[in-house]
Amino acid sequence: MRAEAGVRNHVFAALSGYILLQKMLLADHITNIYALHRDLFNGVIRQFIGQTTSTIKGLVPEFKPSYNA
């Protein structure tokens, strides 16, 4: 079980993030929280795939011919 200080820090961080997102919505910096989340992670995922597919063989699909058993 977490220590009390850890739980308090977690709750504080969650509330701080929520308040910041709500302030951004009210100031019309963003129109949709989920769109912000999607756009952030799409860029990160695109960059990861672009950098690692050529270096990690396990990420590149290998298609093998099918056979009838």
DAHU-V140388 format. One record per helix or strand of 3 or more residues. SS is the DSSP state (H for helix, E for strand). FROM is the first residue (numbers start at 1). TO is the last residue. If there is no record, write none. Layout:
# DAHU-V140388
SS_FROM_TO / SS_FROM_TO
This chain:
# DAHU-V140388
H_4_26 / H_33_52 / H_57_59
